[in-house]
Amino acid sequence: MKTWAIVLLLAALAVPAAAAVIHDESVNGDISTNPAAPTALAFPVGSSTVIGTTGNTTGTVDRDYITFTLAPGEVLVGLTLLGLAPDNIAFTSFNAGATGVVPSGATIGDFLSGIHITAANIGSNLMVLFDTASVTTNSLPLPELGAGTYTYLIQQTSPILQSYSLEFIVSGPVSTASSTWGGIKALYR
């Protein structure tokens, strides 16, 4: 039994895990531009990809607002920028709660943290920047978010249409259900 578990574990480690696409605007429709009614997404433990566009091609800024909840024991440990084109400075932020705000001088203190990103950040864990390089009044005390409900915003105010791809990485307790690796782990406790 132990040999079989080790073989399965090695096989799983040999194949890189791919992030599940949770929302792709080209397939699932536009992400909400309304800070009072963000698009609700569920990020399971593991990696989840969000693909969208933002910009100001019509004279109105197309901001993308997403709300999500992390259950007790879950932590958002990574937010990897997978793509950003064309290369131009974008603003991205987190708010506590199920609604967001429109960025302005009057709302700068309302953010948990906000940062500027460019294509130079592709492949980087942006959570570190939310801790160390916030351009808003507040910054995250650690490069992570714990249990709670949050709103995420990404915007491009220049007169361009900017595509982005983000990978949200959530860690959490290992399940001990018999259908998971936690079940295998439980055999050896």
N, C-alpha and C positions, 0 to 999 in steps of 0.2 A: 504494500500500500504506500509506504513512504517513497519507494523508488518511483512509483507511478506519479505521485504528487510532484516530485522533483522534475521528472520528465515534462510534465505539463507546465510547470513554472518556467523551465528553461525555454520551452517552445513559445510561451507567451512573451518572454523577454526578448526573443530573437526577432519578433515582428513588431516594428514601431507602431505605437498606438496612434490612430488618427482621431482628430477632434471631430465630433459630430457637429454638423451644421445645424444650429438651432433656429437661425433665421437668416434667410438670404432674400434681400429686397426684390431681386429679379424673379424669385419664385413665390415668396410669401407676401409680397406687397410692401408698401412703404412703411417704414418705422414711423411712429407718431412724431409729429412736429409740435404737439401740444404738451407743454410742461405740466399741465393739470391732469392729463390723461396719457401717460407714457404707455408704450407697448410693453405688456407684461410678458416676460420670458422666464422659463424655469431652467436653471443651470444645475444639472445633476453633478454629483461628485465626479471629477474628471475634467476633461477638456471640452469646451463648447465654443463653436465659431459663430460669429455674427458678421454678415457681409452687407454693406450698404453704401449709400452715397449721401453726400451732404454738399451744400454749396449755396450760391447766390446768383443763379443765372437768370432769374426773372425779376430781380429787384427785391425779392423777399427771401430772407435766409431760411433755408431748409435745415433746421436743427433736428437731430435724431435723439429722442428720449426713450430710454429703456428702464423699466423697473423690474427688480428681482428680489427675492427673499432667500436668505441663507438660514437654514434651520440650526437649532442648537447643535454645536459640535462641528458645524461646517465653517470653513474659512476661505475667502477669496484670496489665494496666495499668488496668483499670477494674472496679468492682463498683458498678453503679448501682442504687439502690433505686427501683424503678418503682412500687411500691404497698405500703402497710402500713395495714391497717384491722382493727378500730378503732384509733384513734390511742392508743397506750400505749407506754411504754418497753419495748423488747426488747433482748436481749443477743445479740451475734453475734461470732464469733471465728474465728481460724485456728490450727491446730496443724501442726507438721511431722510428716510420716509419714501412714500409711494408717489410723490410728486417732485417736480424740479422747478427751477426758476430760469428766467431769461437772463443771461449774463449781462451785467451793466455795472457801472460804478456804484449804484445803489444796492446791488445784490452781492457784491464781492465777498462780503462776510457771511453769506448764507450757505456757501459751499463747504463741504467737508474738506475738499481739496480740488484744485484745478490746475492743469498744466498745459503747456504748448508742446505740440509734437510735430515732427517733420519725418520725411522718409529716412532720415539718418537714424531714427528710432526703430526701424523695422528689425524685428528679431529680438527686441529688448523687452524686458518685463517692466511695463510702465508703472507698476505698483511702487517701485523704488523711487520713481520721480514724484509720485503723489506724496511720498514721505519727505523727500529731500529737495525738490525743485518746484514747489507750488508757486503759482503766480497769483493766487487768491490769498485772502487774509489768513485762512487756516490751511494746515497741511495734516496729513495722516500721521499719527504718532508712531506707527509702524507701517511697513509696506504690505499691509493686509487689511481685510475687512472681516470682522466676525459676524456672528449671528445677528440678523436684523433685516429690515427692508431698506433698500437703497434705490436711488434713481441715478442712472448714468447718462451723460450727455456727450455728444460729439458734434462739433459745428465747424463750418468753414464759411467765413463772412466775405471772402474775396469773390469777385464775379467769375467763379469757375465751378464746375461740377467735380467734386473730389470723391473718388472711390476709396473705401477702406475695408479692411478685414481684421478682425480682432479675435483673439482666443482667450476666453475667460477660463481660468483654471481654479477649480474648487477642490479643496481637500476636505476630508471628513472621516468620521469613524469607520473602521473596517467592519463591514457586515459579517455576521457569523452565520448567515443563512446557508443552508446546505448547497444552494445553487451558486455560491460565490467563492472566490479565493479565500474569503474569511472562513468559510466552512472547512476548507482544507487546513487552514491555519489552526482552527479550533481542534482538529484531530491531534495536534501535537502540544496542547496545553497541559 
